[in-house]
């Protein structure tokens, strides 16, 4: 299995506090590091939690509320200070590029590195990035301004790993080995068919991570996130505050659990924790009777997916 | 004496680190709190050092490099989250207002409070704020973009405090007491002149604080900061790096000391400490033989002026 790990840099809603920074997380998938959201102070949180900012080549911004992107101008400027050379790809809603340019007062061309902006403007799920080992897609959420969730999916490896013992018995030639790795059966010289699974280990299950930054309860997302390994769903409000949550474009912990259950995800992470919630355990208690495998994230929380 | 105190929230240059936030300080003068500069993470530093952000009614931004103002959008938004009612006055260079509006994506009129922008655009020292107890002026510095220093000066109190013992002896009437408080002498019924100082305590010396955020060595500032109580001067570079400092629009610790000495200030604070300087004591060593009363500031450093 390739490394596939998420680290939360900021897990609070609205404003940074001494307990929680504002939204940001980093996903390591094989050798790539993806950042989703970049609230104020994210570059400090990266130092705090040992994430090397220079490893990140892709940044995804869910929406243009300050607690999800006010850390981006500082990070982009720090890259320049450190003479970054590698290009950086930024995916985000319309106006992200213009507002970054306005606040940074800099002609992009003077930066030490190249920034590629990819504007997200879609009403249906959309593939954003298609790499060898993984792909990233986005889908619209239901918030007060255009907001997008993200789905990071490992790709099925093209080749099976073969069992040494079987190879020693049957001694296939090089071209047959290639065929076996692709999943084909083995045909002996006298025409006998040896099934591929005699030679190959089963492939690991495909892992995936879905991130719903800020959204009202959106049960129709089931079709998008069905079966994901880890779902991180915002839980800005407590059970019983559904009306208030809806009016603000947010969800309750219980609603997050309901979506997790309906979508058959493996694990639910509750995020975007409001500073008003003094004991995050309350969020768990709201969710756990509906969806058992639930955790509330905190700054520095890290999980192998 | 009224309270007159400075607290440094961020004292690092360029980028925030775990050791130092980026530029920001708060001055308490009597009942007012003034902020100068507001780098990324300033609102967290305020929480960390017990500064109530709601007390601040005036924010001064020295220049539009990110390490001096990227914390402002988040702070302004947090004020709105907390339903701030009091108006806020922001003083800063041209384009500050436009860039904040662009990054915050908000019509100012929807905020819970009113923001008054005061654009600084001057080539000579200029009064910005004239309050009962103090005034604030600005003056141009020499940096890569338009940059301003700030001078906060206590005002001489209009009245002398009177000595009870003398009042008990001479028993002046109410209008004479008013005259004595204004500094006039006392005339006895038979025409004898009793000098005012028999009745009044001497006024405390006027205190002042000058802040030079980012600037190349600028000896002509002597005329502006002559005799200030506390000068905070940037010291981004070490002695011997004068050429490099000049090309970047910065100063060395020695140059800061030279200006402090020439201007007869009482105390020198060295700020804008580069992450490259591992031991801040080196800055002191560079400065102290020229100007003895020198301190290097750190995050949370607080001084009664």
Boltz contact constraints between the chains, C-beta under 6 A:
constraints:
  - contact:
      token1: [A, 14]
      token2: [B, 81]
      max_distance: 6.0
  - contact:
      token1: [A, 15]
      token2: [B, 78]
      max_distance: 6.0
  - contact:
      token1: [A, 15]
      token2: [B, 81]
      max_distance: 6.0
  - contact:
      token1: [A, 16]
      token2: [B, 44]
      max_distance: 6.0
  - contact:
      token1: [A, 18]
      token2: [B, 47]
      max_distance: 6.0
  - contact:
      token1: [A, 40]
      token2: [B, 40]
      max_distance: 6.0
  - contact:
      token1: [A, 40]
      token2: [B, 74]
      max_distance: 6.0
  - contact:
      token1: [A, 41]
      token2: [B, 41]
      max_distance: 6.0
  - contact:
      token1: [A, 41]
      token2: [B, 44]
      max_distance: 6.0
  - contact:
      token1: [A, 44]
      token2: [B, 16]
      max_distance: 6.0
  - contact:
      token1: [A, 44]
      token2: [B, 41]
      max_distance: 6.0
  - contact:
      token1: [A, 47]
      token2: [B, 18]
      max_distance: 6.0
  - contact:
      token1: [A, 64]
      token2: [B, 105]
      max_distance: 6.0
  - contact:
      token1: [A, 66]
      token2: [B, 73]
      max_distance: 6.0
  - contact:
      token1: [A, 66]
      token2: [B, 74]
      max_distance: 6.0
  - contact:
      token1: [A, 66]
      token2: [B, 77]
      max_distance: 6.0
  - contact:
      token1: [A, 70]
      token2: [B, 73]
      max_distance: 6.0
  - contact:
      token1: [A, 70]
      token2: [B, 74]
      max_distance: 6.0
  - contact:
      token1: [A, 73]
      token2: [B, 66]
      max_distance: 6.0
  - contact:
      token1: [A, 73]
      token2: [B, 70]
      max_distance: 6.0
  - contact:
      token1: [A, 74]
      token2: [B, 40]
      max_distance: 6.0
  - contact:
      token1: [A, 74]
      token2: [B, 66]
      max_distance: 6.0
  - contact:
      token1: [A, 74]
      token2: [B, 70]
      max_distance: 6.0
  - contact:
      token1: [A, 77]
      token2: [B, 66]
      max_distance: 6.0
  - contact:
      token1: [A, 78]
      token2: [B, 15]
      max_distance: 6.0
  - contact:
      token1: [A, 81]
      token2: [B, 14]
      max_distance: 6.0
  - contact:
      token1: [A, 81]
      token2: [B, 15]
      max_distance: 6.0
  - contact:
      token1: [A, 99]
      token2: [B, 102]
      max_distance: 6.0
  - contact:
      token1: [A, 99]
      token2: [B, 103]
      max_distance: 6.0
  - contact:
      token1: [A, 102]
      token2: [B, 99]
      max_distance: 6.0
  - contact:
      token1: [A, 102]
      token2: [B, 102]
      max_distance: 6.0
  - contact:
      token1: [A, 103]
      token2: [B, 99]
      max_distance: 6.0
  - contact:
      token1: [A, 103]
      token2: [B, 103]
      max_distance: 6.0
  - contact:
      token1: [A, 105]
      token2: [B, 64]
      max_distance: 6.0
